Amino acid sequence: MTDKPFYLTKEGRAKLEAEIEELETTGRMEVAERIRQAKELGDISESGEYEDAKNKQAFLEGRIREIRNILNNAQMIEEDGDNREVRLGSSVTIRYEDGEEEEWMIVGAAEASPRDGKISNESPIGSSLMGKRARQKATASTPSGIMKMTVVKIR
């Protein structure tokens, strides 16, 4: 795993801490119970249930390691109220060339969730917006093509 910093908001850190708590308690207990039940069924060498439970355990432990790495290398995004330019933690309203407007919160990659309106500062749109001020234009090269936008508002 990498030791690069992971940028997190307070909310993002709290979510990860809650997730790791859930995985280390309830998640581990559920997987252990599934493995125990599969072993009781007999020959585990041909048991699909046992194999599935062991795969679930491996996934769970991998996710726990991943979250621990993120939390150990987390760099908190400071909320200082400076809305003059787009930075980590900013909520930005942008207008595309076709007039459509969207609002995005710029967060670190570990916290990005486009469905929830959060994009990474490393994403094409996020990186093109970094450092921009209201009314400035930005261009992003995305998988669906070049996107041109204007920063409407920064919060």
C-alpha positions in Angstrom: 0.0 0.0 0.0 1.1 3.5 -0.7 2.0 6.1 1.9 0.6 9.0 -0.1 -1.7 11.3 1.8 -5.4 10.8 1.6 -7.4 14.0 1.9 -10.5 13.7 4.1 -13.2 16.0 5.4 -14.3 15.5 9.0 -17.4 13.8 7.7 -15.4 11.5 5.5 -13.1 10.4 8.3 -16.1 9.7 10.6 -17.7 7.5 7.8 -14.5 5.5 7.5 -14.1 5.1 11.3 -17.7 3.9 11.5 -17.2 1.5 8.6 -14.0 0.0 10.1 -15.8 -0.4 13.5 -18.6 -2.3 11.7 -16.3 -4.5 9.8 -14.1 -5.4 12.8 -17.0 -6.3 15.0 -20.2 -7.4 13.2 -18.5 -8.1 9.9 -15.9 -10.4 11.3 -18.4 -12.2 13.6 -20.8 -12.9 10.6 -18.0 -14.3 8.5 -16.7 -16.4 11.3 -20.2 -17.8 11.8 -20.5 -18.6 8.1 -17.2 -20.4 8.1 -18.2 -22.4 11.2 -21.5 -23.4 9.7 -19.8 -24.4 6.4 -17.3 -26.6 8.3 -20.2 -28.3 10.1 -21.6 -29.4 6.8 -18.7 -31.8 6.3 -16.0 -32.0 3.6 -14.8 -28.5 3.2 -12.6 -29.4 0.2 -15.6 -29.4 -2.1 -17.8 -27.0 -0.2 -18.9 -23.9 -2.2 -20.3 -22.3 0.9 -17.0 -22.7 2.7 -15.1 -21.3 -0.3 -17.6 -18.4 -0.5 -17.2 -17.6 3.2 -13.4 -17.6 2.9 -13.6 -15.3 0.0 -15.8 -13.0 1.9 -13.3 -13.1 4.8 -10.5 -12.2 2.5 -12.4 -9.3 1.0 -13.4 -8.0 4.5 -9.8 -8.2 5.8 -8.5 -6.4 2.7 -11.1 -3.6 3.2 -10.0 -3.3 6.8 -6.4 -2.9 5.8 -7.3 -0.4 3.1 -9.3 1.8 5.6 -6.5 1.6 8.2 -4.0 2.8 5.5 -6.3 5.7 4.6 -6.8 6.7 8.2 -3.1 6.4 9.0 -2.2 8.6 6.1 -5.1 11.0 6.3 -4.6 14.6 5.8 -7.6 16.6 7.0 -9.2 19.2 4.8 -9.4 22.4 6.7 -12.6 24.4 6.5 -11.3 27.9 6.7 -14.2 29.7 5.0 -12.1 31.1 2.2 -14.4 30.9 -0.9 -12.3 33.0 -3.2 -10.9 30.0 -5.2 -11.7 26.3 -5.6 -9.8 24.1 -3.2 -10.2 20.8 -1.4 -13.4 21.1 0.6 -15.0 23.7 -1.7 -18.6 23.3 -3.0 -18.6 24.6 -6.5 -21.5 25.4 -8.8 -20.4 25.1 -12.4 -22.2 25.8 -15.7 -21.4 23.7 -18.8 -21.5 25.1 -22.3 -25.1 23.8 -22.8 -26.3 25.9 -19.8 -26.7 23.0 -17.4 -25.5 23.7 -13.9 -24.2 21.2 -11.4 -22.8 21.5 -7.9 -19.8 19.4 -6.7 -17.9 19.2 -3.5 -14.2 18.8 -4.2 -12.8 16.0 -1.9 -9.9 13.6 -1.8 -10.0 10.4 -3.9 -10.7 8.2 -0.8 -13.9 10.1 -0.2 -15.1 10.7 -3.8 -18.7 9.7 -4.5 -20.2 11.3 -7.6 -23.7 10.0 -6.7 -23.4 12.1 -3.5 -22.1 15.1 -5.4 -18.5 14.6 -4.3 -15.7 14.5 -6.9 -12.0 13.9 -6.4 -9.5 16.6 -6.7 -7.7 14.1 -8.9 -10.6 13.6 -11.3 -10.6 15.4 -14.7 -13.3 17.9 -13.7 -12.0 18.2 -10.1 -8.4 18.9 -11.1 -9.5 21.4 -13.8 -11.5 23.4 -11.2 -8.7 23.5 -8.6 -7.5 27.1 -8.1 -10.2 28.7 -10.2 -12.2 31.7 -9.1 -15.9 32.6 -9.7 -16.6 33.4 -13.4 -13.4 31.7 -14.5 -13.5 29.0 -17.2 -12.1 25.5 -17.0 -11.7 22.7 -19.5 -11.5 19.0 -18.6 -10.6 16.1 -20.7 -13.1 13.3 -19.7 -13.7 9.8 -21.1 -16.8 11.3 -22.8 -14.8 14.1 -24.4 -13.7 17.7 -23.7 -16.0 19.5 -21.2 -15.9 23.3 -21.0 -17.4 24.9 -17.9 -17.5 28.2 -16.0 -17.3 28.5 -12.2 -20.6 30.1 -11.1 -20.2 30.0 -7.3 -17.8 28.8 -4.7 -18.9 27.9 -1.1 
